[in-house]
Amino acid sequence: MDIKSLATQLIMSKIGGANDSGAAASALDDLVGGDKGFDLGDIVGQFTGSGGDLASKAKSWLGDGSNDSISPAQLQDAIGGDKIEAFAAKLGIGKEEASSSLSQILPELIDKSSQGGNLLDSVGGAKGLAGLASKFFK
């Protein structure tokens, strides 16, 4: 199982409208990377590139310490309301529900996919992915 599959499962478990794994995966592709496909590095870059408070929040998710929270409004500002709307539409939920859920999911996903500030370096083969999966679904 790869990180995109884990992200899809996390979306499906946290957002009630995400009953279709194909729709959840497609919504994630559009939200996190677009034409390049699923890329958590791209979304982290959006946060860190904005500077200020959002950049420090993203760095907290990458680090090994506690994670700063992000509000749904901050998430919309960083990612773009149009992307959030498209994500919500694919899952059959409202924009506000999508923003609220993503403000909880993305920090957790980025945190669990990084160690020591290096995104995805902590995942090593099938054993590493199995350990990562266990962190998500405790």
C-alpha positions as CSV (number, residue, x, y, z in Angstrom):
1,M,0.0,0.0,0.0
2,D,1.4,3.4,-0.9
3,I,1.0,6.8,0.8
4,K,-1.8,7.8,-1.6
5,S,-3.8,4.7,-0.7
6,L,-3.3,5.5,3.0
7,A,-4.4,9.1,2.4
8,T,-7.5,7.8,0.5
9,Q,-8.4,5.5,3.4
10,L,-7.9,8.4,5.9
11,I,-10.2,10.6,3.8
12,M,-12.8,7.9,3.6
13,S,-12.7,7.3,7.4
14,K,-12.9,10.9,8.4
15,I,-15.4,12.3,5.8
16,G,-18.8,10.7,5.9
17,G,-19.5,11.5,2.2
18,A,-16.4,9.6,1.0
19,N,-17.9,6.2,0.3
20,D,-16.2,5.7,-3.1
21,S,-12.5,5.1,-2.9
22,G,-12.2,6.1,-6.6
23,A,-13.8,9.4,-6.0
24,A,-11.7,10.0,-2.8
25,A,-8.5,9.2,-4.7
26,S,-9.5,11.4,-7.6
27,A,-10.4,14.3,-5.2
28,L,-7.0,13.9,-3.5
29,D,-5.2,14.0,-6.9
30,D,-6.9,17.2,-7.8
31,L,-6.3,18.7,-4.4
32,V,-2.7,17.6,-3.8
33,G,-0.8,17.9,-7.0
34,G,-3.3,18.1,-9.9
35,D,-1.7,17.1,-13.2
36,K,1.4,15.7,-11.4
37,G,-0.7,13.2,-9.5
38,F,-0.6,12.8,-5.7
39,D,2.2,14.9,-4.2
40,L,2.2,15.9,-0.6
41,G,5.4,17.8,-1.2
42,D,3.5,20.2,-3.5
43,I,0.9,21.0,-0.8
44,V,3.6,21.5,1.8
45,G,5.3,23.8,-0.7
46,Q,2.1,25.9,-0.9
47,F,2.1,26.3,2.8
48,T,5.8,27.0,3.3
49,G,5.9,29.3,0.2
50,S,3.3,31.5,1.7
51,G,5.6,32.5,4.5
52,G,4.5,33.7,8.0
53,D,2.2,31.8,10.1
54,L,1.3,29.1,7.5
55,A,4.9,28.3,6.9
56,S,5.6,27.8,10.6
57,K,2.5,25.6,10.8
58,A,3.7,23.4,7.9
59,K,7.1,23.1,9.5
60,S,5.5,21.9,12.7
61,W,3.8,19.1,10.8
62,L,7.1,18.1,9.2
63,G,9.0,18.1,12.5
64,D,8.9,15.5,15.2
65,G,7.3,17.8,17.9
66,S,3.7,18.8,18.3
67,N,1.6,20.0,15.3
68,D,0.2,23.4,15.1
69,S,-3.5,23.5,14.1
70,I,-4.8,25.2,11.0
71,S,-8.3,26.7,10.7
72,P,-10.6,25.9,7.8
73,A,-10.3,29.5,6.6
74,Q,-6.5,29.4,6.6
75,L,-6.6,26.1,4.7
76,Q,-8.9,27.6,2.1
77,D,-6.5,30.6,1.7
78,A,-3.5,28.4,1.3
79,I,-4.9,25.8,-1.1
80,G,-7.6,27.9,-2.8
81,G,-11.3,27.9,-2.4
82,D,-11.8,26.6,-5.9
83,K,-9.8,23.5,-5.2
84,I,-11.6,22.9,-1.9
85,E,-15.0,23.3,-3.8
86,A,-13.9,20.8,-6.4
87,F,-12.7,18.4,-3.7
88,A,-16.0,18.7,-1.9
89,A,-18.1,18.2,-5.0
90,K,-16.3,15.0,-5.9
91,L,-17.1,13.6,-2.5
92,G,-20.6,14.9,-2.4
93,I,-20.1,17.1,0.7
94,G,-20.2,20.8,1.3
95,K,-17.3,23.2,1.0
96,E,-17.4,24.0,4.8
97,E,-17.3,20.3,5.8
98,A,-14.5,19.7,3.4
99,S,-12.4,22.6,4.7
100,S,-13.1,21.6,8.3
101,S,-12.2,17.9,7.7
102,L,-9.1,18.8,5.6
103,S,-7.8,21.2,8.3
104,Q,-7.7,18.1,10.6
105,I,-6.6,15.5,8.0
106,L,-3.7,17.3,6.2
107,P,-1.6,18.1,9.2
108,E,-2.0,14.6,10.4
109,L,-1.2,13.1,7.0
110,I,1.9,15.3,6.6
111,D,3.1,14.6,10.1
112,K,2.7,10.8,9.8
113,S,4.4,10.9,6.4
114,S,7.5,12.7,7.6
115,Q,10.2,12.3,10.2
116,G,12.8,14.9,11.1
117,G,11.4,17.3,8.6
118,N,11.9,15.0,5.6
119,L,8.6,14.2,3.9
120,L,8.2,10.5,3.2
121,D,11.7,9.6,4.2
122,S,10.4,7.7,7.2
123,V,8.5,5.2,5.0
124,G,10.8,2.3,4.2
125,G,9.2,-0.5,2.1
126,A,6.2,-2.6,3.0
127,K,7.2,-2.8,6.7
128,G,7.5,1.0,6.9
129,L,4.1,1.4,5.2
130,A,2.5,-1.1,7.5
131,G,3.8,0.9,10.5
132,L,2.6,4.1,9.0
133,A,-0.9,2.6,8.4
134,S,-1.0,1.6,12.1
135,K,-0.4,5.2,13.1
136,F,-3.4,6.4,11.1
137,F,-6.0,3.9,12.2
138,K,-5.3,3.6,16.0
